[in-house]
Amino acid sequence: MKTNYCILGNNYHIENVENISDEISALDFNKTELEEVTRLDEDLFQLALNDGVVVDIGWYPSFEEGGEFIIQVIQNSDWDHPMIKISSGWDKNELIEKLNIVLEQLLFCLKS
């Protein structure tokens, strides 16, 4: 089973992955938010783990300049009450930093 994933140009070792959908890595952060706005929707990234936990990244509001990335960790399909929710602006380094924080928190939460 594959456990190494390249997300936003960074390599991650993630175990127990059921499914991954990654459109966010194809975004061109050298362009402006406005130049990429037609690609910015709510379904940019989803990492589903075997235990039912989902890491989701979307752009809100969809297809609008001035939005933000929202990174959420969902457990037991409870989208109304994310375990973790954090936002990032249109900056690849900030987004990577926030994703790293979420993945570290997720690993801590799953081990507890």
GIDA-V101692 format. One line per field, one symbol per residue. phi: phi as a letter, one per 40 degrees, with the letter a starting at -180 (. if undefined). burial: b if it has 24 or more other C-alpha atoms within 12 Angstrom, else e. A space follows every 50 residues. Layout:
# GIDA-V101692
phi = ???
burial = ???
This chain:
# GIDA-V101692
phi = .cbbbbbfgbcbbbcgccabbbcccccbccccdccbdcbcbcbcaabbcc cgcbbbbabbcdfbcgcacbbbbbbffcccbccbaabaccadcccccccc dccccccccccc
burial = eeeeeebbeeeeebeebebbbebbbebebeeebeebbebbbbbbbbbbbe eebbbbbbbbeeeeeebbbbbbbbbeeeeeeebbbbbbbbebeebbebbb ebbeebeeeeee
